[in-house]
Amino acid sequence: VGLDTPAAALNILNAMQAEGYPVEGLPESGTALIHALLGSVTNDPDSLDQRPCHQSMAMDEYLAAFQALPEANRDAVMARWGAPDTDPMCRDGRMMIAGLRFGMTFVGIQPARGYNVDHSAVYHDPDLVPPHGYLAFYFWLRKRYGAHAVIHVGKHGNLEWLPGKGVGLSEHCWPDAILGPMPNIYPFIVNDPGEGAQAKRRTQAVIIDHLMPPLTRAETYGPLRDLELLADEYYEAQLLDPRRARELQKDILRLVRETHIDRELSMDGDANSDEDAAVWLPRLDTYLCDLKESQIRDGLHVFGESPTGRLRIDTLLAMVRVPRGDGRGGQASLLRALSQALALDFDPLDCDLGAPWTGDKPQVLHEVSAEPWRTTGDTRERLELLAAQMIQQIAAGVEVINRFENKGLSEVVESLHEVVIPRLDACGPAEMANLLGALSGRFVPAGPSGAPSRGRLDVLPTGRNFFSVDVRNLPTMTAWRIGFQSANLLLERHLQDHGDYLRQLGLSVWGTATMRTGGDDIAQAMALMGVRPVWATGSQRVDDFEILPLSLLDRPRVDVTLRVSGFFRDAFANLIRLFDAAVQAVAALDEPDDMNPLAARVRQEREQLLRDGLDAEQAAKQAGWRVFGAKPGAYGAGVQNAIDGRLWQSREDLAEVYLNWGGYAYGGSDEGTPARDGFAKRLSQVQAVLQNQDNREHDLLDSNDYYQFQGGMLAAVESLSGAKVASYHGDHSQPDLPKIRTLKEELNRVVRSRAANPKWIEGVKRHGYKGAFEMAATVDFLFAFDATTELIDDHQYALLADAYLLDASTRDFIQQHNPDALRDMTERMLEAQQRGLWQEPGEYREALENLLLDIEES
């Protein structure tokens, strides 16, 4: 996520060539590199017979390498995939290898995990072994081509996720059996310590961490801009011409309905009266301001390059917008420092953006914008513009401190000049220098990992072999504070939405997020149960927990069920034990059932299991299961395989996949005990589903993991219970100010602020093939969220169809750089219609059908 992999690969090849490595005949661009690779054999089984192959492995040579595998591994491959000569990568008795050689340097396409995966395997096989073609690729690299080292470009490859032990791999574990002792150099985004640690643990990777994509404000566009202007005009007319204001109100309402923003604001009724407008107009104001101030990505990172020009300024602003470190002195938020220097008496990071602005309007803020200044959001925007202007001046060496006689602001400016800007500028050169150093066998410096936009400037400059956390310190005191605050916000939101306290929650917990945050999610789950970690004096290691009394909580405890990722299971056994011990302790409390639903549920189920014939020990253990995950040695939730392979008919099918892949219990003496029925029992009683996101360097439509875990859980809960339940999104991107939204609200924000935003689209267009791929991925993830959650509205499909496929300029760009993406997006949109997800496509059906015909005929 976030890396222009073709451009990165080409940059690396050019740097290797300059260092004297045997690299020749390079294409001119990353897109040209990809097109060259696509001109020969790829992982597409439908085109294997039609494309040339530039390298292959003789069958007898392959079989000799295959026979060197442990017998159990060979048997598993033969049982699942059959003989090697039936593999799609076998042609004329040789195993084809996807890739090209540039001089003596080979650039390959990592093989697919499988092919033509059958319905049963998707539903029931979380530890799918690799096929012969996969093995042949790495056997060829090691034994025929004789590679001295491999560079895996682009995170989330599939090698490190193959079946086997999480740590201390043996020859029976697939990553070790395939890669062997070959040096593995792995450029990896600095904000993903979990998946990077997985590559270290399971494929002996040397990480060369790289910068996240450039970041920017979403700003406003199209109908959102029109609504903002109408709203400004309306409020001005209210004071001068009430009759005109009434007509403007009608115009605003008409446009709100035409753009379907009324659905995003959950506006009920005709909303025509002045009383109605007094409610929805401020909400519209807040929504438009929130969208405009959202942080999105502006293009992709190119390995070995630091952002320049506007991208540099916007990224610097994103990094100093929030506090860093302890938030004191030069580590304070630049926006807060400006607000204080201008005596504005408000917190720009924690304010009602739609509220009328009644404070001072300093001349310096008038100078940065000629737009109307009416709301608190307008003041926040002016501070953003002033901050960007200051950063540009600082970066150019212009003295700005004397403009404001404020010590706090001067300290932040000094930090920008002395620390932040030099660190960002050093990233690109350090990335390439240390990758070349790794190729030369030199030591790669170590460094911390995390999200720079979340206040972690200590992770810069990039180019280092990142490390993660000391798991014994988790959850940290900071994570506890954030988790406790977020738990209370969740309870308040549920009470507001449903009129009662939340008592049963399903929470997805990932290892990567835990490493980035120090354990926000686990802290939040413990806080909901009414349990607090206890830290050892001096070391700050978590060595126990304490139960908070109901008198202090002043609300019911929450029965929390966790679905943990495979990496969390591998890396944080201590947190699983801690949480499970807390569950058992809370379950043993003598408290009223209504105030301790966990104890009540455990007691009821234990009694039922005893009646079903289990002994007392097993009944107690199974009734207390609250941590579930994938089968030991397996990873993921399985839902992506079903959706990508179109191996599902109903949402219940996806729920079944989720249950089967996640139905293994952990905690206490359980280390992956098959517990599919227990998992289903837990989820059938859940009242709300939650997942947290800890940074804004990506969003829900950037990754398959969000729809697989939260979407899969929601599908399972509603399939099992037969009822709609609440789904929430925890925004922890600003650690001192977590927010809770519904999942639907967050999806609305992502579609409007990023996915359909011309600013984002123009940003990815700078990246040719990979930019078009990013658009196609967004469509795929939107579709998958709808398949799992049923939360995507028809107009949101239409927004992306208009932006990507029916806009002539963008469509031509995609057709030129990545025609497969154009076909894939069109087919996915039509599939949404065929499955009844896009329920009333109207004229879009014919337009997309005609587009698909044009694509197939071209």
BELNORFEN-V957626 format. One record per residue. N is the residue number from 1. SS is DSSP state (@ for helix, = for strand, . for the rest). PHI is phi in radians with two decimals (none if undefined). OMEGA is omega in whole degrees, -180 to 180 (999 if undefined). Layout:
{{N SS PHI OMEGA} {N SS PHI OMEGA}}
This chain:
{{1 . none 172} {2 . 1.63 -178} {3 = -1.93 171} {4 . -1.38 -172} {5 @ -1.13 178} {6 @ -1.09 179} {7 @ -1.15 178} {8 @ -1.09 -180} {9 @ -1.05 -180} {10 @ -1.17 176} {11 @ -1.05 179} {12 @ -1.12 179} {13 @ -1.09 178} {14 @ -1.11 179} {15 @ -1.16 177} {16 @ -1.12 180} {17 @ -1.07 180} {18 @ -1.14 179} {19 . -1.53 177} {20 . 1.69 176} {21 . -1.24 -176} {22 . -1.33 -180} {23 . -2.08 -178} {24 . -2.49 170} {25 . 1.10 -177} {26 . -1.31 174} {27 . -1.22 -173} {28 . -1.46 -175} {29 . -2.57 176} {30 @ -1.08 178} {31 @ -1.10 177} {32 @ -1.11 177} {33 @ -1.08 180} {34 @ -1.12 180} {35 @ -1.09 177} {36 @ -1.12 178} {37 @ -1.11 -179} {38 @ -1.27 178} {39 . -1.35 177} {40 = -2.13 -177} {41 . -1.02 176} {42 . -2.25 178} {43 . -1.50 -179} {44 . -1.35 -176} {45 . -1.16 -177} {46 . -1.36 -176} {47 . -2.02 -173} {48 . -1.10 -178} {49 . -1.42 -173} {50 . -1.82 -173} {51 . -2.05 180} {52 = -1.23 177} {53 . -2.16 -173} {54 . -1.73 174} {55 . -2.71 -178} {56 = -2.70 -178} {57 = -2.18 180} {58 = -1.06 -176} {59 @ -1.06 -179} {60 @ -1.16 177} {61 @ -1.20 178} {62 @ -1.10 -177} {63 @ -1.11 178} {64 @ -1.12 177} {65 @ -1.18 -180} {66 @ -1.10 -179} {67 @ -1.17 179} {68 . -1.35 177} {69 . -1.25 174} {70 . -1.00 -176} {71 @ -1.00 -179} {72 @ -1.08 178} {73 @ -1.16 179} {74 @ -1.07 -179} {75 @ -1.09 -179} {76 @ -1.14 179} {77 @ -1.17 -179} {78 @ -1.13 -180} {79 @ -1.18 -177} {80 @ -1.51 -170} {81 @ -2.03 -180} {82 . 1.40 -177} {83 . -1.27 -177} {84 @ -1.10 -178} {85 @ -1.28 174} {86 @ -1.67 -179} {87 . -1.23 179} {88 . -1.01 -179} {89 . -1.44 178} {90 = -1.64 177} {91 = -2.38 177} {92 . 0.93 175} {93 . 1.35 178} {94 = -2.26 179} {95 = -1.57 -177} {96 = -1.32 -180} {97 . -2.06 -177} {98 . -1.39 177} {99 = 2.65 -180} {100 = -2.38 174} {101 = -1.86 175} {102 = -1.97 -168} {103 . 1.24 178} {104 . -1.73 -178} {105 = -1.80 -175} {106 = -1.70 174} {107 = -2.03 -176} {108 = -2.03 174} {109 . -1.83 -178} {110 . -0.99 -175} {111 . -1.16 179} {112 . -1.30 -178} {113 . -1.13 180} {114 . -2.94 180} {115 . -2.64 179} {116 . 0.76 -177} {117 . -1.16 -174} {118 . -1.37 -176} {119 @ -0.99 -177} {120 @ -1.13 -179} {121 @ -1.15 179} {122 @ -1.07 -175} {123 @ -1.39 -167} {124 @ -2.28 -172} {125 . -2.13 -179} {126 . -1.33 180} {127 . -2.15 -180} {128 . -1.13 180} {129 . -1.39 -178} {130 . -1.26 179} {131 . -1.42 -178} {132 @ -1.04 -179} {133 @ -1.07 177} {134 @ -1.16 -180} {135 @ -1.06 -177} {136 @ -1.09 -179} {137 @ -1.02 -178} {138 @ -1.32 174} {139 @ -1.06 -180} {140 @ -1.11 179} {141 @ -0.96 -173} {142 @ -1.41 -167} {143 @ -1.79 -179} {144 @ -1.72 179} {145 . -1.25 178} {146 . 1.26 -179} {147 . -1.07 175} {148 . -1.47 179} {149 = -2.78 176} {150 = -2.19 173} {151 = -1.96 176} {152 = -1.63 -177} {153 = -1.77 -179} {154 . 1.84 -176} {155 . -1.21 178} {156 . 1.10 167} {157 . -1.16 -176} {158 . -1.76 -177} {159 @ -1.07 -176} {160 @ -1.27 -179} {161 @ -1.90 178} {162 . -1.19 -177} {163 . -1.04 179} {164 . 2.52 -179} {165 . -1.17 179} {166 . -1.30 178} {167 . -2.46 178} {168 . 1.03 -174} {169 . -1.13 176} {170 . -1.99 179} {171 . -1.15 179} {172 . -1.47 180} {173 . -1.46 -169} {174 @ -1.07 179} {175 @ -1.01 -179} {176 @ -1.28 180} {177 @ -1.12 -175} {178 @ -1.52 -174} {179 @ -1.47 -177} {180 . 1.11 -176} {181 . -1.55 -175} {182 . -1.09 175} {183 = -1.00 -175} {184 = -2.16 -179} {185 = -1.76 -166} {186 = -2.34 170} {187 = -1.07 -172} {188 = -2.56 -178} {189 = -1.08 -170} {190 . -1.19 -177} {191 . -1.57 -177} {192 . -2.18 -178} {193 @ -1.15 -177} {194 @ -1.15 -179} {195 @ -1.21 175} {196 @ -1.14 178} {197 @ -1.11 177} {198 @ -1.07 179} {199 @ -1.14 177} {200 @ -1.12 -175} {201 @ -1.18 -168} {202 @ -1.94 178} {203 @ -2.41 179} {204 . 0.75 -176} {205 = -1.26 166} {206 = -1.72 -176} {207 = -1.37 166} {208 = -2.03 -173} {209 = -1.27 -179} {210 = -2.29 -175} {211 . -1.21 172} {212 . -1.26 178} {213 . -1.11 173} {214 . -1.00 -177} {215 = -2.01 -178} {216 = -2.74 172} {217 = -1.34 -180} {218 . -1.14 -175} {219 . 1.04 -175} {220 . -2.22 -175} {221 . -2.87 170} {222 @ 0.81 -178} {223 @ -1.12 176} {224 @ -1.15 176} {225 @ -1.14 179} {226 @ -1.07 179} {227 @ -1.14 179} {228 @ -1.09 179} {229 @ -1.16 178} {230 @ -1.11 179} {231 @ -1.12 177} {232 @ -1.06 -180} {233 @ -1.14 -180} {234 @ -1.09 -177} {235 @ -1.17 176} {236 @ -1.21 -179} {237 @ -1.21 179} {238 @ -0.95 -178} {239 @ -1.47 -172} {240 @ -1.88 -173} {241 . -2.62 -176} {242 @ -0.96 -180} {243 @ -1.12 178} {244 @ -1.14 178} {245 @ -1.05 179} {246 @ -1.12 178} {247 @ -1.20 177} {248 @ -1.14 177} {249 @ -1.05 178} {250 @ -1.14 179} {251 @ -1.10 179} {252 @ -1.10 -179} {253 @ -1.09 180} {254 @ -1.10 -179} {255 @ -1.23 176} {256 @ -1.03 -180} {257 @ -1.30 180} {258 @ -1.08 -179} {259 . -1.58 179} {260 . 1.15 175} {261 @ -1.18 175} {262 @ -1.02 178} {263 @ -1.21 -180} {264 @ -1.24 177} {265 . -1.69 -179} {266 . 0.92 178} {267 . -1.39 -179} {268 . -1.80 175} {269 . 1.21 -177} {270 . -1.42 175} {271 . 1.01 -175} {272 . -1.50 -173} {273 . -1.31 176} {274 @ -1.11 179} {275 @ -1.13 177} {276 @ -1.12 -178} {277 @ -1.10 179} {278 @ -1.13 179} {279 @ -1.64 -171} {280 @ -1.43 179} {281 @ -1.12 175} {282 @ -1.08 178} {283 @ -1.15 177} {284 @ -1.09 178} {285 @ -0.97 -179} {286 @ -1.09 -179} {287 @ -1.11 -180} {288 @ -1.11 178} {289 @ -1.14 -180} {290 @ -1.10 178} {291 @ -1.09 -177} {292 @ -1.13 -177} {293 @ -1.55 180} {294 . -1.09 177} {295 = -1.59 178} {296 = -2.27 177} {297 = -1.53 177} {298 . -2.07 -177} {299 . 1.48 -174} {300 . -2.21 174} {301 = -1.43 173} {302 . -1.94 -177} {303 . -0.96 179} {304 . 1.57 -179} {305 . -2.23 171} {306 . -1.53 179} {307 . -1.10 -180} {308 . -2.27 176} {309 @ 1.04 -179} {310 @ -1.09 180} {311 @ -1.07 178} {312 @ -1.13 -178} {313 @ -1.11 -178} {314 @ -1.12 180} {315 @ -1.21 176} {316 @ -1.04 179} {317 @ -1.10 179} {318 @ -1.06 -177} {319 @ -1.42 -180} {320 @ -1.88 176} {321 . -1.12 -178} {322 . -1.83 178} {323 . -1.11 177} {324 . -2.16 180} {325 . 1.00 -180} {326 . -1.52 177} {327 . 1.32 -178} {328 . -1.79 175} {329 @ 0.96 -178} {330 @ -1.20 180} {331 @ -1.64 179} {332 . -1.25 174} {333 . -1.14 178} {334 @ -1.12 180} {335 @ -1.12 179} {336 @ -1.15 179} {337 @ -1.11 177} {338 @ -1.14 179} {339 @ -1.03 179} {340 @ -1.20 180} {341 @ -1.11 -180} {342 . -1.63 178} {343 . 0.95 -178} {344 . -1.47 173} {345 . 1.01 171} {346 . -2.73 179} {347 . -1.75 -177} {348 . -1.14 179} {349 . -1.62 -177} {350 . -2.51 -177} {351 . -2.62 174} {352 . -1.46 -173} {353 . -1.11 -178} {354 . -1.54 -178} {355 . -1.24 176} {356 = -1.05 178} {357 . -1.54 -179} {358 . -2.01 -178} {359 . -1.51 179} {360 . -1.16 177} {361 . -2.22 -176} {362 . -1.04 -178} {363 @ -1.04 -178} {364 @ -1.10 177} {365 @ -1.44 172} {366 @ -1.11 -173} {367 . -1.25 -175} {368 . -1.52 -179} {369 . -2.74 176} {370 . -1.68 -179} {371 . -1.22 176} {372 . -0.99 -179} {373 . -2.08 -172} {374 . -2.19 -173} {375 = -1.96 173} {376 @ -1.08 176} {377 @ -1.09 177} {378 @ -1.13 178} {379 @ -1.18 177} {380 @ -1.05 -180} {381 @ -1.09 179} {382 @ -1.13 176} {383 @ -1.12 177} {384 @ -1.07 -178} {385 @ -1.16 178} {386 @ -1.14 179} {387 @ -1.08 179} {388 @ -1.10 178} {389 @ -1.10 179} {390 @ -1.15 -180} {391 @ -1.08 179} {392 @ -1.07 179} {393 @ -1.19 179} {394 @ -1.08 -179} {395 @ -1.12 179} {396 . -1.60 177} {397 . 1.47 -180} {398 . -1.48 179} {399 . -1.28 -180} {400 . -2.17 -173} {401 @ -1.07 -173} {402 @ -1.23 179} {403 @ -1.15 -178} {404 . -2.25 180} {405 . -1.49 -176} {406 . -2.45 -176} {407 @ -1.10 -179} {408 @ -1.06 179} {409 @ -1.16 179} {410 @ -1.05 179} {411 @ -1.16 179} {412 @ -1.17 179} {413 @ -1.07 179} {414 @ -1.09 178} {415 @ -1.11 177} {416 @ -1.03 -175} {417 @ -1.21 -172} {418 @ -1.59 -171} {419 @ -2.12 -168} {420 @ -1.15 -177} {421 @ -1.11 178} {422 @ -1.06 -180} {423 @ -1.17 179} {424 @ -1.12 -178} {425 @ -1.11 -178} {426 @ -1.39 -172} {427 @ -1.07 -176} {428 @ -1.00 179} {429 @ -1.02 -179} {430 @ -1.17 179} {431 @ -1.04 -176} {432 @ -1.24 -179} {433 @ -1.07 -177} {434 @ -1.35 173} {435 @ -1.15 178} {436 @ -1.12 176} {437 @ -1.10 178} {438 @ -1.09 178} {439 @ -1.08 180} {440 . -1.52 180} {441 . 1.44 180} {442 . -1.55 -179} {443 . -1.19 175} {444 . -1.74 -177} {445 . -1.03 178} {446 = -1.54 178} {447 = -2.85 -180} {448 . -1.30 179} {449 . -2.20 180} {450 . 2.72 -178} {451 . -1.69 -180} {452 @ -0.98 -177} {453 @ -1.34 177} {454 @ -1.81 177} {455 . 1.62 -176} {456 . -1.73 178} {457 @ -1.31 177} {458 @ -1.18 180} {459 @ -1.44 179} {460 . -1.80 -2} {461 . -1.29 176} {462 . -1.32 -176} {463 . 1.71 -177} {464 . -1.87 177} {465 = -1.55 -167} {466 = -1.24 171} {467 . -2.04 -174} {468 . -2.00 -172} {469 . -2.43 168} {470 . -1.51 -173} {471 @ -1.10 -178} {472 @ -1.26 -178} {473 @ -1.62 -174} {474 . -1.74 -8} {475 . -1.24 179} {476 . -1.25 178} {477 @ -1.08 177} {478 @ -1.14 178} {479 @ -1.09 178} {480 @ -1.09 180} {481 @ -1.08 180} {482 @ -1.15 -179} {483 @ -1.09 180} {484 @ -1.13 180} {485 @ -1.12 180} {486 @ -1.13 178} {487 @ -1.05 179} {488 @ -1.15 177} {489 @ -1.12 177} {490 @ -1.10 -180} {491 @ -1.09 179} {492 @ -1.12 -179} {493 @ -1.14 180} {494 @ -1.13 178} {495 @ -1.10 179} {496 @ -1.14 -176} {497 @ -1.33 -169} {498 @ -2.14 176} {499 . 1.30 179} {500 . -2.65 179} {501 . -1.26 173} {502 . -1.23 180} {503 . -2.22 -179} {504 = -2.34 -176} {505 = -2.23 169} {506 = -1.90 -175} {507 = -2.25 174} {508 = -1.56 -177} {509 = -2.26 -178} {510 . -1.95 178} {511 @ -1.20 -179} {512 @ -1.07 180} {513 @ -1.09 179} {514 @ -1.10 177} {515 @ -1.15 -179} {516 @ -1.16 -170} {517 @ -1.75 -174} {518 . 1.43 173} {519 . 1.86 178} {520 @ -0.91 -172} {521 @ -1.14 180} {522 @ -1.14 178} {523 @ -1.06 179} {524 @ -1.09 179} {525 @ -1.10 179} {526 @ -1.14 179} {527 @ -1.09 179} {528 @ -1.09 177} {529 @ -1.30 -176} {530 . 1.50 -179} {531 = -2.26 -177} {532 = -2.13 176} {533 = -1.14 174} {534 = -2.08 -177} {535 = -1.82 178} {536 . -1.22 179} {537 . -1.10 177} {538 . 1.63 -176} {539 . -1.38 -177} {540 . 1.10 175} {541 . -1.46 179} {542 = -1.37 -178} {543 = -2.09 -180} {544 = -3.00 174} {545 = -2.51 175} {546 = -2.26 -180} {547 = -1.57 179} {548 . -1.43 -178} {549 . -1.22 179} {550 @ -1.04 180} {551 @ -1.11 178} {552 @ -1.44 -179} {553 @ -1.18 -179} {554 . 1.04 177} {555 . -3.00 180} {556 . -1.19 170} {557 = -1.22 179} {558 . -1.97 175} {559 = -1.47 -173} {560 = -1.86 173} {561 = -1.86 -179} {562 = -1.78 166} {563 = -1.99 -175} {564 = -1.65 176} {565 . -1.30 179} {566 @ -1.10 179} {567 @ -1.23 176} {568 @ -1.04 178} {569 @ -0.98 -177} {570 @ -1.26 -171} {571 @ -1.60 -170} {572 . -2.24 175} {573 @ -1.02 180} {574 @ -1.12 180} {575 @ -1.29 174} {576 @ -1.12 179} {577 @ -1.12 -180} {578 @ -1.08 -178} {579 @ -1.13 -180} {580 @ -1.11 178} {581 @ -1.09 178} {582 @ -1.13 177} {583 @ -1.03 -178} {584 @ -1.12 180} {585 @ -1.18 179} {586 @ -1.18 180} {587 @ -1.15 -178} {588 . -1.54 -177} {589 . -1.27 176} {590 . -1.68 -178} {591 . -2.35 179} {592 . -1.00 -178} {593 . -0.96 -176} {594 . -1.20 -179} {595 . -1.70 178} {596 = -2.36 -178} {597 @ -1.12 177} {598 @ -1.13 180} {599 @ -1.08 -179} {600 @ -1.10 -178} {601 @ -1.19 180} {602 @ -1.07 180} {603 @ -1.08 -179} {604 @ -1.10 -177} {605 @ -1.28 176} {606 @ -1.08 179} {607 @ -1.13 179} {608 @ -1.16 179} {609 @ -1.16 175} {610 @ -1.11 178} {611 @ -1.15 179} {612 . -1.37 174} {613 . 1.89 177} {614 . -1.30 175} {615 . -1.30 -172} {616 @ -1.06 -178} {617 @ -1.16 -180} {618 @ -1.18 179} {619 @ -1.10 180} {620 @ -1.14 -178} {621 @ -1.13 -176} {622 @ -1.21 178} {623 @ -1.15 -178} {624 . -1.64 179} {625 . -1.09 177} {626 . -2.41 178} {627 = -2.14 -178} {628 = -2.27 179} {629 = -2.85 -180} {630 . -1.29 177} {631 . -0.96 178} {632 . -0.90 -179} {633 . 1.51 -180} {634 . -2.01 -174} {635 . -2.43 174} {636 . 1.68 -179} {637 . -2.02 174} {638 . 1.45 -173} {639 @ -1.18 -180} {640 @ -1.03 -179} {641 @ -1.04 -179} {642 @ -1.17 -177} {643 @ -1.26 -179} {644 @ -1.11 -180} {645 . -1.52 -178} {646 . 0.94 -177} {647 . -1.82 179} {648 . -2.63 178} {649 . -2.02 -176} {650 . -2.36 177} {651 @ -1.09 178} {652 @ -1.11 176} {653 @ -1.10 179} {654 @ -1.17 176} {655 @ -1.09 180} {656 @ -1.12 177} {657 @ -1.05 -179} {658 @ -1.03 -179} {659 @ -1.14 -178} {660 @ -1.17 -178} {661 @ -1.32 -176} {662 @ -1.81 -172} {663 . -1.52 178} {664 = -2.28 -173} {665 = -1.61 179} {666 = -2.31 179} {667 = 2.10 -178} {668 . 1.05 179} {669 . -1.53 -178} {670 = -1.61 178} {671 = -2.21 -179} {672 = 1.81 177} {673 = -1.20 177} {674 = -0.95 -173} {675 . -2.63 -177} {676 @ -1.02 -179} {677 @ -1.18 177} {678 @ -1.15 177} {679 @ -1.08 179} {680 @ -1.09 179} {681 @ -1.08 179} {682 @ -1.05 -175} {683 @ -1.20 -179} {684 @ -1.13 -177} {685 . -1.85 -177} {686 . -1.24 178} {687 . -1.70 -178} {688 = -2.66 179} {689 = -2.05 -175} {690 = -2.35 165} {691 = -2.47 -179} {692 = -1.77 175} {693 = -2.26 -169} {694 . -1.79 177} {695 . -2.70 -178} {696 . -1.90 176} {697 . -1.49 171} {698 . -2.70 178} {699 . -2.51 -173} {700 @ -1.12 -178} {701 @ -1.73 178} {702 @ -1.85 -169} {703 . -2.56 176} {704 @ -1.29 -174} {705 @ -1.15 -178} {706 @ -1.12 -179} {707 @ -1.25 179} {708 @ -1.19 -175} {709 @ -1.47 -179} {710 @ -1.28 178} {711 @ -1.09 179} {712 @ -1.11 178} {713 @ -1.12 -180} {714 @ -1.10 178} {715 @ -1.06 -180} {716 @ -1.16 -179} {717 @ -1.04 -176} {718 @ -1.29 176} {719 @ -1.18 -178} {720 @ -1.30 -175} {721 @ -1.52 -178} {722 . 1.28 -178} {723 . -2.41 174} {724 . -1.33 178} {725 . -2.19 -180} {726 = -1.25 174} {727 = -2.34 -174} {728 = -2.17 177} {729 = -2.13 178} {730 = -1.65 180} {731 = -1.71 179} {732 . -1.87 -175} {733 . -1.20 175} {734 . -1.96 -166} {735 . -0.97 -179} {736 . -1.45 -178} {737 . -2.47 177} {738 . -1.12 179} {739 = -2.31 175} {740 = -2.09 173} {741 = -2.17 169} {742 = -1.25 178} {743 @ -1.06 179} {744 @ -1.09 179} {745 @ -1.07 -179} {746 @ -1.19 177} {747 @ -1.09 176} {748 @ -1.00 -178} {749 @ -1.10 -177} {750 @ -1.16 -180} {751 @ -1.08 -176} {752 @ -1.29 -172} {753 @ -1.38 -176} {754 @ -2.09 -167} {755 @ -1.10 -179} {756 . -1.76 -174} {757 . -1.47 179} {758 @ -0.99 179} {759 @ -1.12 178} {760 @ -1.20 -178} {761 @ -1.08 179} {762 @ -1.12 178} {763 @ -1.11 -179} {764 @ -1.29 177} {765 @ -1.10 177} {766 . -1.14 -171} {767 . -1.97 171} {768 @ 0.94 -176} {769 @ -0.94 -176} {770 @ -1.19 177} {771 @ -1.12 177} {772 @ -1.13 176} {773 @ -1.04 -180} {774 @ -1.07 177} {775 @ -1.13 180} {776 @ -1.10 178} {777 @ -1.11 178} {778 @ -1.06 178} {779 @ -1.11 179} {780 @ -1.02 -176} {781 @ -1.27 174} {782 @ -1.09 178} {783 @ -1.02 -177} {784 @ -1.16 175} {785 @ -1.10 178} {786 @ -1.17 180} {787 @ -1.07 -176} {788 @ -1.60 -173} {789 @ -2.02 -175} {790 . 1.04 -177} {791 . -1.92 -180} {792 . -1.65 -180} {793 . -1.54 180} {794 @ -0.97 -175} {795 @ -1.16 179} {796 @ -1.34 170} {797 @ -1.09 -178} {798 @ -1.10 179} {799 @ -1.01 -178} {800 @ -1.32 176} {801 @ -1.09 178} {802 @ -1.11 -174} {803 @ -1.27 -173} {804 @ -1.77 -168} {805 @ -1.85 -175} {806 @ -1.77 170} {807 . -1.36 -171} {808 @ -1.05 -177} {809 @ -1.13 -179} {810 @ -1.21 178} {811 @ -1.06 179} {812 @ -1.11 177} {813 @ -1.04 -178} {814 @ -1.14 180} {815 @ -1.05 -179} {816 @ -1.26 -171} {817 @ -1.68 -176} {818 . -2.71 -177} {819 @ -1.05 177} {820 @ -1.09 179} {821 @ -1.15 178} {822 @ -1.10 178} {823 @ -1.13 -178} {824 @ -1.08 179} {825 @ -1.11 -179} {826 @ -1.11 179} {827 @ -1.11 -179} {828 @ -1.18 177} {829 @ -1.09 178} {830 @ -1.20 176} {831 @ -1.09 178} {832 @ -1.04 178} {833 @ -1.22 -178} {834 @ -1.10 -179} {835 . -1.51 180} {836 . 1.38 176} {837 . -1.36 170} {838 . -1.53 -163} {839 . -1.31 -177} {840 . -2.26 -175} {841 . -1.29 179} {842 . 1.01 -176} {843 @ -1.20 180} {844 @ -1.16 -179} {845 @ -1.05 -178} {846 @ -1.15 -179} {847 @ -1.08 -179} {848 @ -1.29 176} {849 @ -1.11 178} {850 @ -1.15 178} {851 @ -1.11 180} {852 @ -1.12 177} {853 @ -1.09 178} {854 @ -1.10 -180} {855 @ -1.12 -177} {856 @ -1.22 -179} {857 @ -1.51 -176} {858 . -1.45 999}}
